[in-house]
Amino acid sequence: MSYVFGNIDKSTTIIESNTVNHTHNLTTSSAGIQSIKIVSGSINTNYWNSLNVLFYPSGSPTYAGENKFKLSINNLSQNKKNKTQFLTKYHGYPSSSLITIPSTYYGEKIEEKSFKLTDLNNSDNSGNNPIIIDDGKGNLYSTNAITSRSAATSISSSDNYVGNIFYDKGLAIITETGSWSGSVNYSDLATNYSMSFNSVNTINTHEYNVDLSPNQYNLSMNYTMRQPLSGSSEPLKLSTSTLAAEFTSSNFQPYITTIALYQEGDYDTPVILARLPKPIRKSDKINTRFKIKLDL
């Protein structure tokens, strides 16, 4: 018996999710990276207003005579998940530096504790450039600040943090305006820098098992194996369905080169084509199983 189509045993289908990371090393000039200085009182307040509504509603709800939302869904979910993100250094600070990263780089989100920004325009008296990293909780702090907001507390504490990072939005914001060193302020940073972080992406793998018994799929779809029409000297025709004599012996077994998966009820256009790296001779003695893996 020969089958043209068969059903996949869905009980054997396996679906797995795997998280993968990739390290990106970028600069100010990398495609899509934007650095925006937000200055309080400037003519264009759109950036300030947007950040205020989306991420910093805990400050004063009134700005420029307008009532702002006192609560943000984004901010609520972020703080519910992680209650140690500090959001107090936005309102009342004269300026901020906003760095936007396209999702092309970070995927689903930036991996926690992987962000590092090195300012290339400024340095201390010893030639050390400011280095800012994240603490894994949505806060940014400098690992080598000369001037500490509070030397008695942890370098990544609410006293010493210098900004925030929103991992799933690709946004890093330096809100601190005080001094990084005696001659460099945080407001001087984020105009020329190198930056690195790990992106996070989830790959869903679907594994399908295609089982062939010895009595299935024993004809070939290769039309050159078909018997020519009676009395015709033309090459073998598509319109004929009978195999040529040399392909009808008991020793003949077709070779499998492609497995096509179709949506049920639509057998004209395959959804998936799995092409084997080399033709596999179908066994007439034992069952044959092909595993098809599809990454989504």
C-alpha positions in Angstrom: 0.0 0.0 0.0 1.2 3.5 -0.8 0.1 6.7 1.0 0.3 10.3 -0.4 -0.6 12.0 2.9 -0.5 10.9 6.5 -1.3 12.3 9.9 1.4 13.2 12.5 0.9 11.6 15.9 0.5 14.8 17.9 1.2 12.9 21.2 4.9 12.7 20.0 5.2 16.4 19.3 7.6 18.2 21.6 7.6 22.0 22.2 10.6 23.5 24.1 11.5 27.1 25.0 15.1 28.1 25.3 16.5 31.5 26.3 19.5 32.6 24.3 21.8 35.6 24.9 24.1 37.6 22.7 26.6 40.2 23.7 26.4 43.5 21.8 29.3 46.0 21.8 28.0 49.3 20.5 29.1 53.0 20.3 27.4 56.3 20.0 27.5 56.0 16.2 26.0 52.5 16.0 22.9 52.4 13.8 19.7 53.3 15.7 21.4 54.4 18.9 20.2 57.8 20.1 21.5 60.0 22.9 19.1 62.8 23.9 19.8 65.5 26.4 16.7 66.5 28.4 17.0 69.9 29.9 14.5 71.2 32.3 12.6 74.3 31.1 13.5 73.7 27.4 11.0 74.5 24.7 10.4 70.9 23.8 9.2 69.1 26.9 7.8 66.0 25.2 10.6 63.7 26.3 10.3 64.9 29.9 6.6 64.5 29.9 6.7 61.0 28.3 9.2 59.7 30.8 7.3 61.2 33.7 4.1 59.5 32.7 5.6 56.2 31.8 8.2 55.7 34.5 8.4 58.4 37.1 4.9 59.1 38.4 6.0 58.9 42.0 7.2 62.5 41.8 5.1 65.7 41.6 2.0 64.9 39.4 1.9 68.6 38.3 4.2 70.0 35.7 3.8 73.1 33.6 0.3 73.6 34.9 -0.9 70.2 33.8 -2.0 67.2 35.9 0.0 64.1 35.1 -1.0 60.5 35.7 -0.1 59.5 39.3 0.3 55.9 38.4 1.7 54.0 35.4 1.0 50.4 34.5 4.6 50.0 33.4 5.9 51.5 36.6 3.6 49.5 38.7 4.5 46.1 37.1 8.2 47.0 37.3 8.1 47.9 41.0 5.8 44.9 41.8 8.4 42.6 40.3 11.3 44.4 41.8 10.7 46.7 44.7 14.3 48.0 44.9 14.3 50.2 41.8 14.9 53.8 42.9 12.9 56.4 41.0 13.5 59.5 43.1 16.1 61.3 41.1 14.0 62.6 38.2 11.7 65.3 39.6 13.6 68.3 40.8 16.8 67.5 38.8 17.6 70.1 36.1 18.6 67.7 33.3 18.8 64.1 32.2 20.5 62.0 29.5 18.4 59.5 27.6 19.9 56.7 25.6 17.5 54.7 23.4 18.4 51.2 22.1 16.5 49.6 19.3 14.9 46.2 19.9 16.9 45.0 17.0 19.8 44.8 19.5 18.2 43.8 22.8 15.4 41.5 21.5 12.9 40.8 24.3 15.0 42.7 26.9 18.4 43.7 28.1 19.7 41.0 30.4 19.9 42.2 34.0 23.4 43.0 35.3 24.9 43.0 31.8 24.7 46.8 30.9 28.0 48.8 30.8 28.5 52.3 29.5 32.0 53.8 29.3 32.1 57.6 28.6 34.9 58.4 26.2 34.8 62.2 26.3 35.6 62.7 30.0 38.2 61.4 32.5 39.6 62.1 35.9 43.1 63.4 36.6 44.5 59.9 36.3 42.9 59.3 32.9 40.1 57.0 34.0 36.9 57.3 32.1 33.5 57.1 33.9 32.0 53.6 33.9 28.3 53.1 34.6 26.7 49.7 35.0 23.3 48.4 36.1 22.7 46.5 39.4 20.2 44.0 38.0 17.3 45.8 39.6 16.8 48.7 37.2 19.3 51.1 38.7 22.5 52.6 37.2 25.5 53.5 39.2 29.2 54.4 38.6 31.8 51.8 39.5 34.6 54.4 39.7 33.0 57.6 40.8 35.5 60.0 42.4 32.7 61.9 44.2 30.3 59.7 46.1 26.8 60.9 47.2 27.2 59.0 50.4 30.5 57.1 51.1 29.0 55.4 54.1 26.5 53.3 52.0 26.8 50.8 49.2 28.0 52.1 45.8 24.7 51.0 44.3 22.5 52.3 47.1 19.7 54.7 46.7 22.1 57.5 47.7 24.7 56.7 45.0 22.6 55.5 42.1 22.8 57.8 39.0 19.9 56.8 36.9 17.7 54.0 35.7 17.5 51.3 33.0 14.3 49.8 31.8 15.4 46.5 30.4 12.3 45.6 28.3 12.1 49.0 26.7 15.8 49.5 25.8 16.0 52.8 27.7 18.9 54.0 29.9 18.5 57.3 31.7 21.2 59.2 33.6 19.3 61.4 36.0 22.0 62.4 38.5 23.4 65.9 37.8 26.0 66.1 40.5 29.7 65.6 40.2 31.3 62.3 39.1 34.7 63.8 39.8 36.0 67.2 40.7 35.8 68.4 37.1 33.2 66.1 35.5 29.5 66.1 36.2 27.1 63.3 35.2 25.3 65.8 33.0 28.5 65.9 30.9 28.3 62.2 30.1 26.5 60.2 27.4 27.5 62.1 24.4 30.3 59.9 23.2 30.6 56.4 24.7 31.0 52.7 24.2 28.3 50.4 25.5 27.8 46.7 25.9 25.0 44.4 27.1 23.5 41.0 26.6 20.3 40.7 24.7 17.6 38.1 25.7 15.5 36.1 23.2 13.3 33.1 23.6 13.5 30.4 20.9 10.5 28.0 20.8 11.5 24.7 19.2 8.8 22.4 17.8 9.8 18.9 17.2 7.6 16.7 15.0 8.1 12.9 14.5 7.3 11.5 11.1 7.0 7.7 11.2 7.0 5.6 8.1 6.2 1.9 8.1 7.6 -0.4 5.4 4.2 -0.5 3.5 3.9 3.3 3.3 5.2 5.9 0.8 6.6 3.4 -1.6 6.1 5.4 -4.8 8.2 8.2 -6.0 6.9 11.7 -7.0 9.8 11.9 -9.5 8.1 12.0 -12.9 11.2 10.8 -14.7 10.5 7.4 -13.2 7.1 7.0 -14.9 6.2 4.8 -17.8 5.9 6.8 -21.1 2.5 6.7 -22.9 1.9 3.7 -25.1 3.4 4.2 -28.6 5.1 7.5 -27.6 8.8 8.1 -28.1 8.7 11.2 -26.0 10.4 11.4 -22.6 8.5 10.2 -19.6 5.4 12.3 -19.0 3.9 13.9 -15.9 0.5 12.7 -17.1 1.4 9.0 -16.6 1.2 7.4 -13.2 2.7 4.0 -13.8 6.3 3.4 -12.9 8.7 2.3 -15.5 9.5 -1.4 -15.5 13.0 -1.0 -14.0 11.5 0.7 -10.9 8.9 -2.0 -10.1 11.0 -4.9 -8.9 10.9 -6.0 -5.2 14.4 -4.6 -4.8 13.3 -1.0 -5.6 12.8 1.4 -2.7 12.4 5.1 -3.2 14.8 7.6 -1.8 13.4 10.4 0.4 14.7 13.9 -0.2 12.0 16.2 1.2 9.3 16.0 3.8 6.4 18.4 3.4 4.0 19.3 6.3 0.6 20.6 5.4 -2.2 22.3 7.3 -5.1 19.9 7.7 -7.6 20.4 4.9 -5.1 22.2 2.6 -2.9 19.9 0.7 -1.9 22.3 -2.1 0.7 24.5 -0.3 3.0 23.0 2.3 3.5 25.0 5.5 6.9 23.5 6.1 9.4 21.9 3.8 12.1 19.8 5.5 14.9 19.0 3.0 17.2 16.3 3.9 21.0 16.9 3.6 21.2 13.8 1.4 18.7 11.3 0.0 17.7 8.6 2.5 16.7 5.2 1.1 13.4 4.1 2.6 13.6 0.7 4.4 11.2 -2.1 3.4 12.0 -4.0 6.6 11.6 -1.7 9.6 9.9 1.5 10.5 11.7 4.7 9.8 11.4 7.8 11.9 12.3 11.4 10.9 12.6 14.1 13.5 11.8 17.6 12.2 12.8 20.5 14.4 11.4 24.0 13.7 12.8 27.1 15.6 10.3 29.9 16.0 
